């Protein structure tokens, strides 16, 4: 076991865990941040997506020891009141169906718009292709991202 001081959602949080513990389980089990979901456990579905220094990463395969001093942002830290442009667009376009994948989808979309504020449909599809929505809301996801672009 080792002690880690992690900067999560703008606050330093201390955890005492094994160095190979995935960030997903640190967030959910040790820090009571359940918004980041467990989907597949092999970094293929995107449900566990968080930002590491603003870049979308899969937290289920990211060992806590690899984080270092890099800032982690979870869905809980994306905005204080759920008013991030992507979150607002998600509601506006009624994207969520079952909702399970949505935090990962939103985190991936927010990362895309941070690096490319006006993506084409093809760029959206390419960037979002690693996130699986079992309900098939892909068209609404694309429209929400386009709506949030530039806001």
matplotlib code that plots the C-alpha trace (Angstrom):
import matplotlib.pyplot as plt

x = [0.0, 1.1, -0.3, -1.2, -2.1, -4.4, -5.7, -9.3, -11.8, -9.6, -9.1, -6.2, -7.5, -5.3, -5.8, -3.9, -4.1, -2.0, 0.0, -1.7, -5.3, -7.1, -8.1, -11.7, -11.8, -10.0, -12.7, -15.7, -14.6, -12.2, -13.4, -17.2, -17.3, -19.6, -20.3, -17.5, -18.9, -17.5, -18.4, -16.0, -12.8, -10.6, -10.7, -12.9, -16.3, -15.6, -17.9, -15.0, -13.7, -12.2, -9.9, -6.2, -4.9, -7.8, -7.3, -9.9, -8.5, -10.0, -9.8, -10.4, -6.9, -5.0, -3.1, -3.1, 0.7, 0.8, -1.2, 1.6, 0.8, -1.6, -5.1, -8.0, -11.5, -14.5, -18.1, -18.8, -16.0, -16.8, -19.1, -20.4, -24.1, -24.3, -24.0, -21.1, -22.1, -21.9, -24.1, -26.6, -26.6, -27.2, -30.4, -31.4, -31.1, -32.5, -29.5, -29.6, -31.8, -30.6, -27.9, -25.2, -22.6, -23.4, -20.8, -18.1, -19.7, -19.9, -16.3, -15.1, -17.2, -15.9, -12.3, -13.0, -14.5, -11.6, -9.1, -11.3, -14.1, -15.8, -15.5, -16.9, -19.3, -16.5, -14.2, -17.0, -17.6, -13.8, -13.3, -16.4, -15.9, -14.4, -17.5, -20.2, -23.9, -25.9, -29.1, -27.8, -28.2, -25.3, -27.2, -28.4, -24.9, -23.5, -26.2, -25.6, -21.8, -22.5, -24.8, -22.3, -19.5, -18.3, -20.3]
y = [0.0, 3.5, 7.0, 9.1, 12.8, 13.2, 16.4, 15.5, 18.1, 20.9, 19.5, 17.4, 14.1, 11.5, 7.8, 4.8, 2.0, -0.5, 1.2, -0.9, 0.1, 1.5, 5.2, 4.1, 2.1, 4.9, 7.3, 5.0, 3.0, 5.3, 8.8, 8.3, 9.7, 7.2, 9.2, 7.5, 4.1, 0.6, -0.8, -3.4, -3.2, -3.4, 0.3, -0.5, 0.9, 4.4, 4.4, 5.1, 8.1, 10.9, 13.8, 13.6, 17.2, 17.8, 14.7, 12.0, 8.7, 5.4, 5.2, 1.4, 0.6, 3.6, 2.6, 5.3, 5.2, 6.6, 9.8, 11.6, 15.3, 15.4, 16.8, 14.4, 15.7, 13.5, 14.1, 15.5, 18.1, 19.0, 21.9, 22.9, 23.0, 20.7, 23.8, 22.8, 23.4, 19.7, 18.8, 21.5, 20.2, 16.6, 17.8, 19.9, 17.0, 14.4, 12.3, 9.9, 6.9, 4.4, 6.8, 4.4, 5.4, 9.1, 10.3, 8.8, 10.1, 13.6, 13.6, 12.4, 15.1, 17.8, 16.8, 16.9, 20.3, 21.6, 20.6, 21.2, 23.7, 23.3, 19.6, 18.2, 15.2, 13.0, 14.3, 13.8, 10.2, 9.5, 11.0, 9.4, 6.0, 4.4, 5.1, 2.5, 3.4, 0.2, 2.2, 3.6, 7.3, 8.1, 10.6, 12.5, 12.5, 13.9, 16.6, 17.6, 17.9, 20.1, 22.2, 22.6, 23.5, 27.0, 27.7]
z = [0.0, -0.7, 0.0, -3.0, -3.0, -6.1, -7.5, -8.3, -9.4, -8.1, -4.7, -3.3, -2.0, -0.2, -0.7, 0.6, -2.0, -3.9, -6.7, -9.4, -8.3, -11.3, -10.9, -11.5, -8.3, -6.4, -7.5, -6.8, -3.8, -1.9, -2.8, -3.2, -6.7, -8.4, -11.6, -13.4, -14.4, -14.7, -18.1, -19.5, -17.4, -20.5, -21.7, -24.7, -23.9, -22.6, -19.6, -17.3, -19.1, -17.0, -17.9, -17.0, -17.5, -19.8, -22.0, -22.1, -20.6, -19.6, -15.8, -15.6, -16.9, -15.5, -12.4, -9.6, -9.6, -13.2, -12.3, -10.5, -10.1, -13.1, -12.4, -12.8, -13.6, -13.3, -14.4, -10.9, -11.5, -15.1, -13.9, -10.5, -11.5, -14.5, -16.8, -19.0, -22.6, -23.3, -20.3, -21.4, -25.0, -23.7, -22.0, -24.9, -27.4, -24.9, -25.5, -22.5, -22.7, -20.0, -19.1, -18.1, -20.7, -20.5, -18.1, -20.3, -23.5, -22.0, -20.7, -24.2, -25.9, -23.6, -24.3, -28.0, -27.9, -25.8, -28.4, -31.4, -30.8, -34.1, -35.2, -38.4, -38.3, -39.3, -36.6, -34.0, -35.1, -35.1, -31.7, -30.1, -31.8, -28.7, -26.6, -26.8, -26.3, -26.0, -26.5, -29.8, -29.2, -31.5, -33.7, -30.7, -29.3, -32.5, -32.6, -29.0, -29.6, -32.6, -30.6, -27.8, -30.2, -29.9, -26.6]

ax = plt.figure().add_subplot(projection="3d")
ax.plot(x, y, z, "-o")
ax.set_aspect("equal")
plt.show()
